[in-house]
């Protein structure tokens, strides 16, 4: 690509972690844009023949299809990441994500091409899911495998912090275009954040090509210990870490996707609080979360990754009902406090240590595949259905208490899973 790489700088843990953070933030910006658009625009542009409630459910279902593709991306990228290296897969995933996001910004609507429009939307979303399914494992392993053993949770938290950073970018982008008159927003304004992705991808690619391959993979390659079929070996030799890794996702993902996606429609329709207020409060909580994720990871390095995940699941269960008590008042200050409780505090303590935890329960030669499958299958089960199930629970029971109960159950799943963590997991 004509870019000179400084080998020494490209191996420094801080620089590698920063590169992982920037690339991950860009990919999750692309990923979360879809969630905001699904809530605010897609029900009208791509499902106009349905009732408002059914259109919202259809838009949330479209949002969720990416989580079906994520495990497939984790398997494919994990296979080649364990065989030919982490860095190449990171570059490829960023290119795929950027291309599909720009494509969404160019898609025709239902009014223009009929049923082809939602089909193309689903296809683009599947490509997004496939790309992000491979990205997480590579970004995390590059950060963790360049890090000193005693600070793996801290450096591994940088790509984790890229998730709220991506949400901040996408929320800010949609908050900006929402200031347009509604007619302009629905006709062309919503496309601008998707098209802007092309600039961010160029920046991300430049940053990622500067870092060098991880020392753990180079050691496996030099020892000629590369697995021929990583997926088969992971399933055969590490089923317990896989199941435990999947369970760890529930306490972080279910509340995060309810707060970042579902409440954007729940707030205006059920509580009467404006989307601008919700987006601003979410934006503020996520800005703080970018800082609290590495802080929580520092604590994880001191007390142990598993112990922090246990504490985080207990905390998130404890704030599930208070979140809705505060949010349902509709008062902006209470909404902000609710967001801070779940996003700034809860997401940090349930999510920060996952990168270090998953990395240490799989052998280096199978790590990309094992960590990716655990993370992505866990995401399929816990993240994708969360907005849809929350909307269904609200429709069935007529109150937010059922959604809070759903969060508590998700936290219990994580606690049970961690109870069976491998003996060497710290």
C-alpha positions as CSV (number, residue, x, y, z in Angstrom):
1,X,0.0,0.0,0.0
2,X,3.0,2.3,-0.1
3,X,3.0,3.0,3.6
4,X,6.2,2.6,5.6
5,X,5.8,0.6,8.8
6,X,7.9,1.3,11.9
7,X,8.4,-2.2,13.3
8,X,9.4,-1.0,16.7
9,X,6.5,1.4,17.1
10,X,4.1,-1.2,15.6
11,X,4.8,-3.6,18.5
12,X,4.4,-1.2,21.4
13,X,1.4,-2.3,23.5
14,X,-0.1,1.2,23.8
15,X,0.1,1.9,20.1
16,X,-1.3,-1.5,19.1
17,X,-4.2,-1.0,21.6
18,X,-4.9,2.5,20.3
19,X,-5.0,1.2,16.7
20,X,-7.4,-1.5,17.9
21,X,-9.5,1.1,19.6
22,X,-9.7,3.4,16.5
23,X,-10.5,0.5,14.1
24,X,-13.1,-1.0,16.4
25,X,-14.8,2.4,17.0
26,X,-15.2,2.9,13.3
27,X,-16.6,-0.6,12.7
28,X,-19.1,-0.2,15.6
29,X,-20.0,3.3,14.3
30,X,-21.1,1.5,11.1
31,X,-22.8,-1.3,13.1
32,X,-24.8,1.0,15.4
33,X,-25.8,3.4,12.7
34,X,-28.2,0.7,11.5
35,X,-29.7,0.4,15.0
36,X,-30.5,4.2,15.1
37,X,-31.9,4.1,11.6
38,X,-33.9,1.0,12.3
39,X,-35.6,2.9,15.1
40,X,-36.1,6.2,13.4
41,X,-36.3,5.7,9.7
42,X,-36.4,2.1,8.3
43,X,-39.9,1.3,9.5
44,X,-41.2,4.1,7.2
45,X,-38.8,3.8,4.3
46,X,-38.6,0.0,4.0
47,X,-41.8,-1.4,5.7
48,X,-44.4,1.3,5.0
49,X,-47.2,-1.3,4.3
50,X,-47.1,-2.5,7.9
51,X,-48.8,-0.8,10.9
52,X,-46.4,1.4,13.0
53,X,-46.0,-1.3,15.7
54,X,-45.4,-4.1,13.1
55,X,-43.1,-1.8,11.1
56,X,-41.0,-1.2,14.2
57,X,-40.8,-4.9,15.0
58,X,-39.8,-5.6,11.4
59,X,-37.1,-2.9,11.5
60,X,-35.8,-4.4,14.8
61,X,-35.8,-7.9,13.2
62,X,-33.7,-6.5,10.3
63,X,-31.3,-5.1,12.9
64,X,-31.1,-8.5,14.5
65,X,-30.2,-10.4,11.3
66,X,-26.6,-9.2,11.6
67,X,-26.3,-11.3,14.8
68,X,-27.0,-14.4,12.7
69,X,-24.1,-13.5,10.4
70,X,-21.7,-12.6,13.2
71,X,-21.0,-16.2,14.3
72,X,-20.3,-17.2,10.6
73,X,-17.9,-14.3,10.4
74,X,-16.3,-15.4,13.6
75,X,-15.8,-18.9,12.2
76,X,-14.4,-17.8,8.8
77,X,-12.2,-15.0,10.1
78,X,-11.2,-17.1,13.1
79,X,-10.1,-19.9,10.8
80,X,-7.8,-17.7,8.7
81,X,-6.8,-15.6,11.7
82,X,-5.4,-18.7,13.4
83,X,-3.8,-19.9,10.1
84,X,-2.5,-16.8,8.3
85,X,-2.5,-14.1,11.0
86,X,-4.6,-11.6,12.9
87,X,-3.6,-8.4,11.0
88,X,-4.8,-9.4,7.5
89,X,-8.2,-10.3,8.9
90,X,-8.5,-7.0,10.6
91,X,-7.9,-5.1,7.4
92,X,-10.3,-7.2,5.5
93,X,-13.1,-6.9,8.1
94,X,-12.8,-3.1,8.0
95,X,-13.0,-3.0,4.2
96,X,-16.1,-5.2,4.2
97,X,-17.8,-3.2,7.0
98,X,-17.2,0.1,5.3
99,X,-18.4,-1.1,1.9
100,X,-21.7,-2.5,3.3
101,X,-22.3,0.7,5.3
102,X,-21.8,3.0,2.3
103,X,-24.1,0.6,0.3
104,X,-26.9,1.1,2.8
105,X,-26.6,4.8,2.3
106,X,-27.2,4.3,-1.4
107,X,-30.1,1.8,-1.2
108,X,-33.4,2.6,-2.9
109,X,-36.5,2.6,-0.7
110,X,-39.7,0.5,-0.8
111,X,-41.5,3.3,-2.7
112,X,-38.8,3.1,-5.4
113,X,-38.3,-0.6,-6.0
114,X,-40.9,-2.4,-3.8
115,X,-39.9,-5.7,-2.0
116,X,-36.4,-5.5,-3.4
117,X,-35.6,-2.7,-1.1
118,X,-36.0,-4.5,2.3
119,X,-34.2,-7.6,0.7
120,X,-31.2,-5.4,-0.2
121,X,-31.3,-3.9,3.3
122,X,-31.2,-7.3,4.9
123,X,-28.3,-8.4,2.6
124,X,-26.2,-5.3,3.5
125,X,-27.0,-5.9,7.1
126,X,-25.8,-9.5,6.8
127,X,-22.5,-8.3,5.3
128,X,-22.1,-5.9,8.3
129,X,-22.7,-8.8,10.7
130,X,-20.2,-11.0,8.9
131,X,-17.5,-8.3,9.0
132,X,-18.0,-7.4,12.7
133,X,-18.1,-11.1,13.5
134,X,-14.5,-11.4,12.4
135,X,-13.3,-8.0,13.6
136,X,-13.7,-8.3,17.3
137,X,-11.5,-11.3,17.8
138,X,-8.7,-9.9,15.7
139,X,-8.8,-6.5,17.4
140,X,-8.9,-8.0,20.9
141,X,-6.1,-10.5,20.2
142,X,-3.8,-7.9,18.7
143,X,-4.2,-5.8,21.8
144,X,-4.0,-8.7,24.3
145,X,-1.2,-10.6,22.7
146,X,1.1,-7.5,22.5
147,X,0.4,-6.7,26.2
148,X,2.4,-7.7,29.3
149,X,0.7,-10.6,31.1
150,X,-0.2,-8.5,34.1
151,X,-2.0,-5.9,32.0
152,X,-3.9,-7.9,29.5
153,X,-7.3,-6.8,30.7
154,X,-6.3,-3.2,30.5
155,X,-4.9,-3.3,27.0
156,X,-7.6,-5.7,25.9
157,X,-10.2,-3.1,27.0
158,X,-9.2,-0.6,24.3
159,X,-11.1,-2.4,21.6
160,X,-13.9,-2.9,24.1
161,X,-14.0,0.9,24.6
162,X,-14.3,1.2,20.9
163,X,-17.9,-0.1,21.2
164,X,-19.3,2.9,23.2
165,X,-17.1,5.2,21.1
166,X,-18.8,3.8,18.0
167,X,-22.1,4.4,19.6
168,X,-21.2,7.9,20.5
169,X,-20.2,8.6,16.9
170,X,-23.3,7.1,15.4
171,X,-25.6,8.8,18.0
172,X,-24.0,12.1,17.3
173,X,-24.4,11.6,13.6
174,X,-28.1,10.8,13.8
175,X,-28.7,13.6,16.3
176,X,-27.2,16.0,13.8
177,X,-29.3,14.9,10.8
178,X,-32.4,14.8,13.0
179,X,-32.2,18.6,13.1
180,X,-33.3,18.6,9.4
181,X,-36.9,19.0,8.6
182,X,-38.6,15.6,8.8
183,X,-39.3,15.5,5.0
184,X,-35.6,16.0,4.3
185,X,-34.5,13.6,7.0
186,X,-36.7,10.8,5.6
187,X,-35.8,11.5,1.9
188,X,-32.0,11.9,2.0
189,X,-30.8,13.2,5.4
190,X,-30.6,9.7,7.0
191,X,-28.2,8.6,4.3
192,X,-25.5,11.1,5.2
193,X,-24.1,9.2,8.3
194,X,-23.8,6.0,6.3
195,X,-22.0,7.7,3.4
196,X,-19.6,9.5,5.8
197,X,-18.3,6.0,6.7
198,X,-16.0,6.0,3.7
199,X,-13.9,8.8,5.3
200,X,-13.6,6.9,8.6
201,X,-12.7,3.7,6.9
202,X,-9.7,5.3,5.2
203,X,-8.5,6.6,8.5
204,X,-9.0,3.2,10.1
205,X,-7.1,1.4,7.4
206,X,-4.2,3.8,7.6
207,X,-3.9,3.2,11.4
208,X,-4.3,-0.6,11.1
209,X,-1.6,-1.2,8.5
210,X,0.9,0.5,10.9
211,X,0.9,-2.3,13.4
212,X,2.7,-5.6,13.1
213,X,1.5,-9.2,13.6
214,X,0.9,-10.4,17.1
215,X,3.9,-12.1,18.9
216,X,1.7,-15.1,20.0
217,X,0.7,-15.9,16.4
218,X,4.3,-15.5,15.2
219,X,5.5,-17.9,17.8
220,X,2.8,-20.4,16.8
221,X,3.9,-20.0,13.2
222,X,7.6,-20.3,13.9
223,X,7.0,-23.5,16.0
224,X,4.9,-24.9,13.1
225,X,2.0,-25.5,15.5
226,X,-0.7,-23.9,13.3
227,X,-4.0,-25.8,13.5
228,X,-5.2,-27.3,10.2
229,X,-8.9,-27.0,11.1
230,X,-9.2,-24.6,14.1
231,X,-13.0,-24.9,14.4
232,X,-12.9,-28.7,14.7
233,X,-10.2,-28.6,17.3
234,X,-12.0,-25.9,19.4
235,X,-15.3,-27.9,19.3
236,X,-13.5,-31.1,20.2
237,X,-11.0,-29.9,22.8
238,X,-12.5,-26.8,24.3
239,X,-16.3,-27.1,24.5
240,X,-16.4,-25.9,28.1
241,X,-14.6,-22.6,27.5
242,X,-16.9,-22.1,24.5
243,X,-20.1,-22.4,26.6
244,X,-18.7,-20.3,29.4
245,X,-17.6,-17.7,27.0
246,X,-21.0,-17.5,25.4
247,X,-22.7,-17.1,28.8
248,X,-20.4,-14.2,29.8
249,X,-22.1,-12.1,27.1
250,X,-25.6,-12.0,28.5
251,X,-25.2,-9.5,31.4
252,X,-23.4,-7.0,29.2
253,X,-25.3,-7.4,25.9
254,X,-29.0,-7.6,26.9
255,X,-29.2,-4.4,28.9
256,X,-26.8,-2.5,26.5
257,X,-28.9,-3.2,23.4
258,X,-32.2,-2.5,25.2
259,X,-30.8,0.9,26.3
260,X,-29.1,1.8,23.0
261,X,-31.8,0.5,20.6
262,X,-35.1,-0.3,22.2
263,X,-35.6,2.7,24.3
264,X,-35.3,5.0,21.3
265,X,-38.8,3.9,20.3
266,X,-40.0,3.0,23.8
267,X,-39.3,6.5,25.2
268,X,-41.3,8.6,22.7
269,X,-44.2,6.1,22.4
270,X,-44.6,4.9,26.0
271,X,-43.1,7.6,28.2
272,X,-43.4,10.7,26.1
273,X,-39.8,11.7,26.3
274,X,-38.3,13.0,23.0
275,X,-35.7,11.1,21.0
276,X,-33.4,14.1,21.1
277,X,-33.4,13.9,24.9
278,X,-32.8,10.1,24.9
279,X,-30.0,10.4,22.3
280,X,-28.3,13.2,24.2
281,X,-28.4,11.2,27.5
282,X,-27.2,8.1,25.8
283,X,-24.4,10.1,24.2
284,X,-23.3,11.5,27.5
285,X,-23.4,8.1,29.2
286,X,-21.3,6.5,26.4
287,X,-18.7,9.3,26.5
288,X,-18.2,8.5,30.1
289,X,-18.2,4.7,29.3
290,X,-15.2,5.2,27.0
291,X,-13.3,6.1,30.2
292,X,-14.9,3.7,32.6
293,X,-14.2,0.6,30.5
294,X,-10.4,0.9,30.8
295,X,-10.7,1.8,34.5
296,X,-12.8,-1.3,35.1
297,X,-10.2,-3.3,33.2
298,X,-7.5,-2.0,35.4
299,X,-9.5,-3.3,38.4
300,X,-9.9,-6.6,36.6
301,X,-6.1,-7.0,36.3
302,X,-5.8,-6.5,40.1
303,X,-8.7,-8.7,41.3
304,X,-9.1,-11.0,38.4
305,X,-11.1,-11.0,35.2
306,X,-13.6,-13.6,36.3
307,X,-14.2,-11.9,39.7
308,X,-15.0,-8.5,38.0
309,X,-17.4,-10.2,35.6
310,X,-19.2,-11.8,38.6
311,X,-19.4,-8.4,40.3
312,X,-20.6,-6.8,37.1
313,X,-23.4,-9.3,36.6
314,X,-24.6,-8.7,40.1
315,X,-24.5,-4.9,39.7
316,X,-26.4,-5.0,36.4
317,X,-29.2,-7.2,37.9
318,X,-29.4,-4.7,40.8
319,X,-29.9,-1.7,38.6
320,X,-32.4,-3.3,36.1
321,X,-35.5,-2.1,37.9
322,X,-34.2,1.3,39.0
323,X,-33.2,2.0,35.4
324,X,-36.9,1.8,34.3
325,X,-38.2,3.5,37.5
326,X,-36.0,6.5,36.6
327,X,-36.5,6.4,32.8
328,X,-40.3,6.1,33.1
329,X,-40.5,9.4,34.9
330,X,-39.6,11.0,31.5
331,X,-37.6,13.7,33.3
332,X,-34.3,14.5,31.4
333,X,-32.2,14.4,34.6
334,X,-33.7,11.0,35.6
335,X,-33.2,9.6,32.1
336,X,-29.6,10.7,32.2
337,X,-29.1,9.1,35.6
338,X,-30.7,5.9,34.3
339,X,-28.3,5.8,31.3
340,X,-25.3,6.4,33.5
341,X,-26.3,3.5,35.8
342,X,-26.6,1.0,33.0
343,X,-24.2,2.3,30.3
344,X,-21.4,4.1,32.2
345,X,-21.4,1.8,35.2
346,X,-23.0,-1.4,34.2
347,X,-21.6,-1.8,30.8
348,X,-18.1,-1.1,32.0
349,X,-18.0,-3.7,34.7
350,X,-19.8,-6.4,32.7
351,X,-17.9,-5.8,29.4
352,X,-14.4,-4.5,30.1
353,X,-12.9,-7.8,31.3
354,X,-14.4,-10.0,28.6
355,X,-11.5,-9.5,26.2
356,X,-8.9,-10.6,28.6
357,X,-11.1,-13.4,30.0
358,X,-11.9,-15.0,26.7
359,X,-8.3,-14.7,25.5
360,X,-6.9,-16.6,28.4
361,X,-9.3,-19.5,28.3
362,X,-8.2,-20.6,24.8
363,X,-4.8,-21.8,23.6
364,X,-2.9,-19.3,21.3
365,X,-3.1,-21.6,18.3
366,X,-7.0,-21.7,18.6
367,X,-7.6,-18.4,20.2
368,X,-8.9,-16.3,17.3
369,X,-11.5,-19.1,16.5
370,X,-12.4,-19.9,20.1
371,X,-12.7,-16.3,21.3
372,X,-14.6,-15.2,18.2
373,X,-17.1,-18.1,18.3
374,X,-17.8,-17.6,22.0
375,X,-18.2,-13.9,21.7
376,X,-20.3,-14.0,18.5
377,X,-22.6,-16.9,19.3
378,X,-23.1,-15.3,22.7
379,X,-24.0,-12.1,20.8
380,X,-26.4,-14.0,18.5
381,X,-28.3,-15.3,21.5
382,X,-28.2,-12.3,23.7
383,X,-27.8,-9.1,21.6
384,X,-29.7,-9.5,18.4
385,X,-33.0,-10.5,20.0
386,X,-32.9,-8.0,22.8
387,X,-34.7,-5.1,21.2
388,X,-37.3,-7.4,19.6
389,X,-37.9,-9.3,22.8
390,X,-38.2,-6.1,24.8
391,X,-40.8,-4.8,22.4
392,X,-42.7,-8.1,22.6
393,X,-42.6,-8.2,26.4
394,X,-43.9,-4.6,26.5
395,X,-46.7,-5.6,24.2
396,X,-47.5,-8.7,26.1
397,X,-47.4,-7.4,29.7
398,X,-47.9,-3.7,29.2
399,X,-45.2,-2.6,31.6
400,X,-41.5,-2.0,31.7
401,X,-41.2,-4.4,34.8
402,X,-41.1,-7.4,32.4
403,X,-38.2,-5.9,30.5
404,X,-36.3,-5.3,33.7
405,X,-37.0,-9.0,34.7
406,X,-35.5,-10.0,31.3
407,X,-32.3,-8.2,32.2
408,X,-32.2,-9.9,35.6
409,X,-32.5,-13.3,33.9
410,X,-29.7,-12.4,31.5
411,X,-27.4,-11.6,34.4
412,X,-28.3,-14.9,36.1
413,X,-27.2,-16.7,32.9
414,X,-23.8,-15.0,33.1
415,X,-23.4,-15.9,36.8
416,X,-24.2,-19.5,36.1
417,X,-21.7,-19.6,33.2
418,X,-18.9,-18.1,35.2
419,X,-19.5,-20.7,37.9
420,X,-18.2,-23.3,35.4
421,X,-15.2,-21.3,34.1
422,X,-12.0,-23.4,33.5
423,X,-9.8,-23.8,36.6
424,X,-7.1,-21.6,35.1
425,X,-9.3,-18.7,34.4
426,X,-8.3,-15.7,36.5
